[in-house]
């Protein structure tokens, strides 16, 4: 892995590759800087935002065709849209009736959705026609709308008359074509399946309930349990034939697309890991006298294969009677081909669990010295990038084990990772700075 120079950024959440992988957008104070992704030193565009309130830029997002990008200042209740092809073109959205609390692109990249305060309405703005504006009443702003994979439909979580509903809207006319009542106490999330045939909704913490609906609006299955404390995370397999539900009880239910019942339940266990599982333990490497004399701040580490029986460090005991936000399966992600599933469990935050989906068995565990902050699969291959807030990026590859890439500066602490959609590089985010890491062939 080769690293670029360090570049400034003022918000680690505001570094984003364009969908076509050619550009990298970065927020620096009130400026939006567009860099070439293959040569970050080359600046393609610089846009200056008229935001005089801190934080200047609170969000940025690309359109699906990489032609437009918006910046938002929720403190000023304003969204600005910029065009990469025409630097003089500009569109500004200001809601004079109610404050804008959130914004996102619609599926076709020519409309922007904004949520008003107190969940009063969802506004739909056209960036091509200033007079084209639509409204949707009673949205749940903490549950973002989700779009069908083909972009023709939008599902919106709504609440009125003391009940939860899913509104299905046509993205051409923005009219509701179906309203579905769901048996949830307080709907907490929505996701379309990658094949576009089903939509899943799940309930708040404390009530383990997932509702699966087909494209016709028919409720196919209400999967509920009296135990489990609720759904903490949810992820579809790329094929759309498996649905992984991560619970607060440290278990993953793998539901099949035929009966919507669990094919298997994957359990995160600190003890009793089979000898067939590769457990990689990060170990400190002793410093030489010369290194100690130079007072190097960094701690050198390596990974060793743990001897059987291996054990995973537990951060704290889990009270199964409380839906604590610091427990349960906090992260689930399938690799690009759906053969592997990575998970992180809050009760054992120093471990990344990698499961083989075809066998429904644990394949490997990566146990780090510090708690895992982020881990993300490459969008094109079975490569998992992991960061723990140290000057090191860990890459796990099936059949090859772990690769450690360290920065020359010990002051860099990796707090975020963003993959380029083409999979040949990733942005490595640290406090106030970032760099681009290029994967070697």
MOGISUL-V200337 format. One record per residue. NEAR is the number of other ideal C-beta (glycine too) atoms within 8 Angstrom. Layout:
NEAR  NEAR
//
This chain:
10  6  10  11  6  9  11  7  14  11  9  11  6  13  14  10  13  14  10  8  9  8  13  14  16  13  16  8  7  9  10  16  11  14  14  11  14  5  6  12  7  7  9  8  10  8  10  7  12  6  12  6  8  4  9  13  17  9  10  13  10  12  12  10  8  11  8  12  14  13  15  13  15  11  9  8  9  11  14  13  13  13  10  11  5  5  6  4  8  8  7  8  13  7  11  3  4  9  8  15  8  9  13  9  12  13  11  8  10  8  11  14  13  13  12  15  7  5  10  7  10  14  12  13  11  10  9  5  5  4  4  8  8  7  8  14  9  8  13  10  9  4  9  6  12  9  12  12  8  6  10  8  13  12  15  11  14  14  11  8  3  4  7  14  12  16  12  12  13  9  13  5  4  9  6  8  7  7  9  11  7  12  6  14  7  7  16  11  9  14  10  13  13  10  8  10  8  13  14  14  15  13  14  10  10  6  10  13  14  16  14  15  14  10  9  4  8  6  9  8  8  9  13  8  6  5  6  11  13  14  15  10  12  14  12  14  13  9  8  13  6  14  15  16  13  16  16  13  9  12  12  15  10  14  15  11  11  4  5  11  7  8  8  6  8  12  7  13  7  8  7  5  13  6  5  3  11  8  12  15  10  9  8  7  7  4  8  6  6  6  8  9  6  6  5  8  5  8  6  7  11  8  12  7  8  10  4  6  7  11  8  15  9  8  9  6  4  8  7  6  3  7  10  9  5  5  12  16  17  9  10  13  11  15  14  11  6  11  8  14  14  16  15  13  13  11  12  12  10  13  14  14  11  14  14  11  13  5  5  10  6  12  10  10  15  13  12  13  8  8  9  14  9  9  13  11  14  13  9  6  7  12  11  15  14  14  17  14  9  10  11  12  13  14  14  15  10  7  4  5  9  9  10  11  11  7  10  3  7  8  6  11  9  16  11  13  14  11  13  13  10  8  11  6  12  12  15  14  12  12  6  6  10  13  15  13  14  10  11  5  2
//
